[in-house]
């Protein structure tokens, strides 16, 4: 270890760069770029720098998040004005919020697939009716036995009335359930549910097979790409059965893949901004900064909505908290379109008519692109399970 590096470890002022001997004017050498701080220091400091580099978890994030949430277009205009170091960079901000939001959503949600087309509730009601019918029949038998052993005519008459009421109730339950006590209809319904499940899986497999055939017929794709696509679709069709049995397995993989898909969609959104703003003479990278801040805001709102829903579920016994959470969910949902419109107006500084027109065009085209991207991600995720 050199003398200058030792001085850096001990916290003393570094006068010269240990690499090129240039006089230092800051934490980095302005000639060769070598920093004063090396890896030979306290481990806690190294971990802190790692989190600072990857996640930007320092004082800047608390100055960045409120502006991102409450001030449409402010961070973007600050970045274009050259005031960048006081806020988290757009790339790191988006990556941090995107990964965090989808991670929280992944932990908070639970997916279930219903193959009976809404007949589960009816099936449970029929089970309850059948149970009540069985108990009524058992009670009817006991009353009949008790009536046979009674000699008092008044008691016998009362038991007869109870017996009649129970018999009428049994008939009503039989009519309500719409099935005989033999249980043959119940077995038929179970068989129908099994068929519905098989039909659902077969439908998915047929759909994937149809897509497979359509892709093969597209001549613009090279043979190797067609072969890879077909193999992925074949693997996806084989994994359908396992997904129907355990939907949460697909959920975890799908939500883990969505951040990558969203990251790939950002350049497309920036391209769309560039195409609909031909007279503003802005560079493509400027539109890319707008796209990063827009998507970071959406991820932040998704994170807040997930946290509010979880809070509402945890504290559902408190009526006022449930009401407050409902209002917060409404406000957050309405704030997304209003925020994005105000952001476009502030950044591009055009009239309201042109801003609304561009906003309408983007609002109709880009969501379709997101749906296509999410669908392709779902098929790819299903194939890679």
C-alpha positions as CSV (number, residue, x, y, z in Angstrom):
1,X,0.0,0.0,0.0
2,X,1.4,3.4,-1.0
3,X,1.7,6.4,1.4
4,X,-1.1,8.2,-0.4
5,X,-3.5,5.3,-0.1
6,X,-2.6,4.9,3.6
7,X,-3.5,8.5,4.1
8,X,-6.8,8.0,2.3
9,X,-7.6,5.0,4.7
10,X,-6.7,7.1,7.7
11,X,-9.0,9.9,6.5
12,X,-6.1,12.4,6.1
13,X,-6.1,14.9,3.2
14,X,-4.8,13.4,0.0
15,X,-2.4,15.8,-1.7
16,X,-1.4,13.7,-4.7
17,X,-2.9,10.9,-6.8
18,X,-1.3,7.6,-5.9
19,X,-1.5,6.6,-9.6
20,X,-0.2,9.6,-11.6
21,X,1.1,11.9,-8.8
22,X,-1.2,14.7,-9.9
23,X,-2.2,17.2,-7.3
24,X,-5.7,16.4,-6.1
25,X,-8.5,18.9,-6.1
26,X,-11.3,16.6,-5.0
27,X,-12.2,12.9,-4.3
28,X,-11.1,11.9,-7.8
29,X,-8.1,12.6,-9.9
30,X,-9.0,15.0,-12.7
31,X,-6.2,13.5,-14.9
32,X,-6.6,9.7,-14.6
33,X,-9.9,9.5,-12.8
34,X,-8.8,7.3,-10.0
35,X,-10.8,7.9,-6.7
36,X,-9.1,8.5,-3.4
37,X,-11.2,5.8,-1.8
38,X,-10.2,2.2,-2.5
39,X,-11.6,-1.1,-1.3
40,X,-9.2,-1.2,1.7
41,X,-11.4,0.4,4.3
42,X,-14.2,-0.4,6.7
43,X,-16.6,-2.9,5.3
44,X,-19.6,-0.8,6.4
45,X,-18.4,2.0,4.2
46,X,-18.0,-0.3,1.2
47,X,-21.6,-1.6,1.7
48,X,-22.9,2.0,2.0
49,X,-21.2,2.9,-1.3
50,X,-22.6,-0.2,-3.0
51,X,-26.2,0.7,-2.0
52,X,-25.5,4.3,-3.0
53,X,-24.3,3.1,-6.5
54,X,-27.0,0.6,-7.1
55,X,-30.1,2.0,-5.5
56,X,-29.2,5.7,-4.8
57,X,-30.3,5.3,-1.2
58,X,-29.0,8.5,0.1
59,X,-30.4,11.9,1.0
60,X,-31.2,12.6,-2.7
61,X,-33.9,10.0,-2.8
62,X,-36.0,11.8,-0.1
63,X,-35.6,15.0,-2.2
64,X,-36.5,13.2,-5.4
65,X,-39.6,11.1,-4.5
66,X,-41.9,13.9,-3.2
67,X,-41.1,15.9,-6.4
68,X,-41.7,12.9,-8.6
69,X,-45.1,12.2,-7.0
70,X,-46.5,15.7,-6.5
71,X,-44.8,18.0,-9.1
72,X,-45.5,16.9,-12.7
73,X,-42.5,17.4,-15.0
74,X,-40.4,19.1,-12.3
75,X,-37.6,16.6,-12.2
76,X,-37.3,16.5,-16.0
77,X,-37.1,20.3,-16.3
78,X,-34.5,20.4,-13.5
79,X,-32.5,17.7,-15.4
80,X,-32.7,19.7,-18.7
81,X,-31.6,22.8,-16.8
82,X,-28.4,21.1,-15.6
83,X,-29.4,20.7,-12.0
84,X,-28.8,17.0,-11.9
85,X,-26.6,16.1,-9.0
86,X,-29.1,17.1,-6.3
87,X,-31.6,14.4,-7.5
88,X,-31.4,10.7,-8.2
89,X,-30.6,10.0,-11.9
90,X,-33.5,9.0,-14.1
91,X,-32.2,5.5,-14.9
92,X,-31.4,4.6,-11.3
93,X,-34.7,6.1,-10.1
94,X,-36.7,4.0,-12.5
95,X,-34.9,0.8,-11.8
96,X,-35.2,1.2,-8.1
97,X,-38.9,2.0,-8.2
98,X,-39.7,-0.6,-10.8
99,X,-38.0,-3.4,-9.0
100,X,-39.4,-2.4,-5.6
101,X,-43.0,-1.9,-6.8
102,X,-43.2,-5.3,-8.6
103,X,-41.4,-7.0,-5.7
104,X,-44.0,-5.7,-3.2
105,X,-46.8,-6.6,-5.6
106,X,-45.4,-10.1,-5.9
107,X,-45.4,-10.5,-2.1
108,X,-48.9,-9.0,-1.7
109,X,-51.0,-10.8,-4.3
110,X,-52.3,-14.3,-4.6
111,X,-53.7,-15.7,-7.8
112,X,-56.4,-18.3,-8.2
113,X,-57.9,-19.7,-11.4
114,X,-61.6,-20.7,-11.3
115,X,-62.4,-23.4,-13.9
116,X,-66.1,-23.8,-13.0
117,X,-67.2,-20.5,-14.6
118,X,-68.6,-19.0,-11.4
119,X,-70.3,-22.2,-10.2
120,X,-68.1,-22.6,-7.1
121,X,-70.4,-20.4,-5.0
122,X,-73.4,-22.3,-6.2
123,X,-71.7,-25.6,-5.4
124,X,-70.9,-24.4,-1.9
125,X,-74.5,-23.3,-1.4
126,X,-75.8,-26.7,-2.6
127,X,-73.4,-28.4,-0.1
128,X,-74.9,-26.3,2.7
129,X,-78.4,-27.1,1.5
130,X,-77.6,-30.8,1.3
131,X,-76.1,-30.7,4.9
132,X,-79.2,-29.0,6.2
133,X,-81.4,-31.5,4.4
134,X,-79.6,-34.4,6.0
135,X,-79.8,-33.0,9.5
136,X,-83.6,-32.3,9.0
137,X,-84.1,-35.9,7.8
138,X,-82.2,-37.2,10.9
139,X,-84.3,-35.0,13.2
140,X,-87.4,-36.3,11.4
141,X,-86.5,-39.9,12.2
142,X,-85.8,-39.1,15.8
143,X,-89.2,-37.4,16.2
144,X,-90.9,-40.4,14.7
145,X,-89.2,-42.7,17.2
146,X,-90.0,-40.4,20.1
147,X,-93.7,-40.2,18.9
148,X,-94.1,-44.0,19.0
149,X,-93.0,-44.2,22.6
150,X,-95.3,-41.4,23.9
151,X,-98.6,-42.2,25.5
152,X,-99.7,-38.7,26.3
153,X,-102.0,-37.5,23.5
154,X,-101.1,-33.8,23.9
155,X,-97.4,-34.5,23.6
156,X,-98.0,-36.9,20.7
157,X,-100.0,-34.1,19.0
158,X,-97.1,-31.6,19.5
159,X,-94.6,-34.1,18.2
160,X,-96.9,-34.6,15.2
161,X,-96.8,-30.9,14.4
162,X,-93.0,-30.8,14.7
163,X,-92.8,-33.9,12.5
164,X,-95.0,-32.1,9.9
165,X,-92.9,-29.0,10.0
166,X,-89.7,-31.0,9.5
167,X,-91.2,-33.0,6.6
168,X,-92.2,-29.8,4.9
169,X,-88.8,-28.3,5.5
170,X,-87.1,-31.4,4.0
171,X,-89.3,-31.0,0.9
172,X,-88.4,-27.4,0.5
173,X,-84.7,-28.1,0.8
174,X,-85.0,-30.8,-1.8
175,X,-86.7,-28.4,-4.2
176,X,-84.1,-25.7,-3.5
177,X,-81.2,-28.0,-4.1
178,X,-82.8,-29.5,-7.2
179,X,-81.4,-32.9,-6.6
180,X,-82.4,-36.2,-5.1
181,X,-81.0,-37.5,-1.9
182,X,-79.1,-40.2,-3.8
183,X,-76.4,-37.7,-4.8
184,X,-76.3,-38.7,-8.5
185,X,-76.6,-35.0,-9.7
186,X,-73.7,-34.0,-7.4
187,X,-71.5,-36.5,-9.1
188,X,-72.6,-35.2,-12.5
189,X,-71.6,-31.7,-11.4
190,X,-68.2,-32.8,-10.3
191,X,-67.7,-34.5,-13.6
192,X,-68.8,-31.3,-15.3
193,X,-66.2,-29.3,-13.3
194,X,-63.5,-31.8,-14.4
195,X,-64.6,-31.4,-18.0
196,X,-64.6,-27.6,-17.7
197,X,-61.1,-27.7,-16.3
198,X,-59.9,-30.0,-19.1
199,X,-61.7,-27.8,-21.7
200,X,-60.0,-24.7,-20.3
201,X,-56.6,-26.3,-20.5
202,X,-57.3,-27.7,-24.0
203,X,-58.5,-24.2,-25.1
204,X,-55.2,-22.6,-24.0
205,X,-53.3,-25.3,-25.7
206,X,-55.3,-24.9,-28.9
207,X,-54.8,-21.2,-28.8
208,X,-51.0,-21.6,-28.5
209,X,-51.0,-24.2,-31.2
210,X,-52.9,-21.8,-33.5
211,X,-50.4,-19.0,-32.8
212,X,-47.7,-21.6,-33.5
213,X,-49.1,-22.3,-37.0
214,X,-49.6,-18.6,-37.7
215,X,-46.0,-17.8,-36.9
216,X,-44.7,-20.6,-39.0
217,X,-46.5,-19.1,-42.0
218,X,-44.8,-15.7,-41.7
219,X,-42.1,-15.7,-44.3
220,X,-40.3,-12.6,-43.1
221,X,-39.0,-14.5,-40.0
222,X,-35.8,-16.5,-40.5
223,X,-36.0,-20.2,-40.1
224,X,-34.0,-20.2,-36.8
225,X,-36.3,-17.6,-35.3
226,X,-39.4,-19.6,-36.3
227,X,-37.8,-22.7,-34.8
228,X,-37.1,-21.0,-31.5
229,X,-40.6,-19.5,-31.3
230,X,-42.2,-22.8,-32.0
231,X,-40.1,-24.6,-29.4
232,X,-41.1,-21.9,-26.8
233,X,-44.8,-22.3,-27.7
234,X,-44.5,-26.0,-27.4
235,X,-42.9,-25.7,-24.0
236,X,-45.6,-23.2,-22.9
237,X,-48.4,-25.7,-24.0
238,X,-46.8,-28.4,-21.9
239,X,-46.6,-26.2,-18.8
240,X,-50.3,-25.2,-18.9
241,X,-51.4,-28.1,-16.7
242,X,-48.9,-27.2,-14.0
243,X,-50.0,-23.6,-14.1
244,X,-53.6,-24.4,-13.7
245,X,-52.7,-26.5,-10.6
246,X,-50.5,-23.8,-9.1
247,X,-51.2,-20.3,-10.5
248,X,-48.9,-18.6,-8.0
249,X,-45.9,-20.3,-9.5
250,X,-46.7,-18.5,-12.8
251,X,-47.5,-15.3,-10.9
252,X,-44.0,-15.1,-9.3
253,X,-42.2,-15.7,-12.6
254,X,-44.5,-13.3,-14.5
255,X,-44.1,-10.4,-12.1
256,X,-40.3,-11.0,-11.9
257,X,-40.1,-10.7,-15.7
258,X,-42.4,-7.6,-16.0
259,X,-39.7,-5.1,-15.0
260,X,-37.5,-6.2,-17.8
261,X,-40.4,-5.9,-20.2
262,X,-41.2,-2.4,-19.0
263,X,-37.5,-1.4,-19.3
264,X,-37.6,-2.5,-23.0
265,X,-40.8,-0.5,-23.5
266,X,-39.3,2.8,-22.4
267,X,-37.2,3.4,-25.6
268,X,-40.4,2.7,-27.6
269,X,-42.3,5.3,-25.6
270,X,-39.5,7.8,-26.1
271,X,-39.6,7.1,-29.9
272,X,-43.3,7.8,-29.9
273,X,-42.7,11.1,-28.1
274,X,-40.0,12.0,-30.6
275,X,-42.3,11.2,-33.6
276,X,-45.3,13.3,-32.3
277,X,-43.0,16.3,-31.5
278,X,-41.2,16.9,-34.8
279,X,-41.1,20.7,-34.5
280,X,-39.7,20.9,-30.9
281,X,-36.2,20.0,-32.2
282,X,-35.4,18.0,-29.1
283,X,-32.9,15.1,-29.1
284,X,-34.1,11.6,-28.7
285,X,-32.3,11.3,-25.4
286,X,-34.4,14.2,-24.0
287,X,-37.5,12.2,-24.8
288,X,-35.9,9.2,-23.2
289,X,-35.5,11.2,-19.9
290,X,-39.2,12.1,-20.1
291,X,-40.1,8.4,-20.6
292,X,-37.9,7.4,-17.6
293,X,-39.5,9.9,-15.3
294,X,-43.0,9.0,-16.5
295,X,-42.6,5.3,-15.9
296,X,-40.9,5.9,-12.6
297,X,-43.9,7.9,-11.5
298,X,-46.3,5.1,-12.5
299,X,-44.2,2.6,-10.6
300,X,-44.2,4.8,-7.5
301,X,-48.0,5.1,-7.7
302,X,-48.4,1.3,-8.1
303,X,-46.2,0.9,-5.1
304,X,-48.3,3.3,-3.0
305,X,-51.6,1.6,-4.2
306,X,-50.3,-1.8,-3.2
307,X,-49.3,-0.5,0.3
308,X,-52.7,1.2,0.7
309,X,-54.5,-2.0,-0.2
310,X,-52.3,-4.0,2.2
311,X,-53.0,-1.5,5.0
312,X,-56.7,-1.7,4.3
313,X,-56.6,-5.5,4.5
314,X,-54.5,-5.5,7.7
315,X,-56.7,-2.9,9.5
316,X,-60.1,-3.8,8.0
317,X,-61.7,-3.9,11.5
318,X,-61.3,-0.1,11.7
319,X,-64.0,1.5,9.7
320,X,-62.4,4.9,9.4
321,X,-59.1,3.4,8.1
322,X,-61.0,1.5,5.4
323,X,-62.8,4.7,4.3
324,X,-59.5,6.6,4.3
325,X,-57.8,3.9,2.2
326,X,-60.7,3.9,-0.3
327,X,-60.3,7.7,-0.8
328,X,-56.6,7.3,-1.2
329,X,-57.0,4.6,-3.8
330,X,-59.4,6.8,-5.8
331,X,-57.1,9.8,-5.6
332,X,-54.0,7.9,-6.7
333,X,-55.9,6.3,-9.6
334,X,-57.2,9.6,-10.8
335,X,-53.8,11.4,-10.3
336,X,-52.1,9.2,-12.9
337,X,-53.8,10.5,-16.1
338,X,-53.9,14.1,-14.7
339,X,-50.2,14.0,-13.7
340,X,-49.1,12.7,-17.1
341,X,-51.1,15.4,-18.9
342,X,-49.6,18.2,-16.8
343,X,-46.2,16.7,-17.3
344,X,-46.5,16.8,-21.1
345,X,-47.7,20.4,-20.9
346,X,-44.9,21.6,-18.6
347,X,-42.1,19.9,-20.5
348,X,-43.0,20.6,-24.1
349,X,-44.7,24.0,-23.4
350,X,-47.3,23.8,-26.1
351,X,-50.9,24.9,-26.2
352,X,-53.6,22.9,-24.4
353,X,-55.2,21.9,-27.7
354,X,-52.0,20.3,-29.1
355,X,-51.0,18.9,-25.7
356,X,-54.4,17.2,-25.3
357,X,-54.2,15.8,-28.9
358,X,-50.8,14.3,-28.4
359,X,-51.9,13.0,-25.0
360,X,-54.9,11.3,-26.7
361,X,-52.7,9.7,-29.4
362,X,-50.2,8.4,-26.9
363,X,-53.0,7.3,-24.5
364,X,-54.5,5.1,-27.2
365,X,-51.4,3.6,-28.9
366,X,-49.0,3.0,-26.0
367,X,-51.4,1.0,-23.8
368,X,-51.9,-1.4,-26.7
369,X,-48.1,-1.8,-26.9
370,X,-48.0,-2.5,-23.2
371,X,-50.7,-5.2,-23.6
372,X,-48.8,-6.8,-26.4
373,X,-45.5,-6.7,-24.4
374,X,-47.2,-8.2,-21.3
375,X,-48.8,-10.9,-23.4
376,X,-45.5,-11.9,-25.0
377,X,-44.0,-11.8,-21.5
378,X,-46.7,-14.1,-20.2
379,X,-46.2,-16.7,-23.0
380,X,-42.4,-16.5,-22.5
381,X,-42.8,-16.9,-18.8
382,X,-45.1,-19.9,-19.3
383,X,-42.5,-21.5,-21.6
384,X,-39.7,-21.0,-19.1
385,X,-41.4,-22.5,-16.1
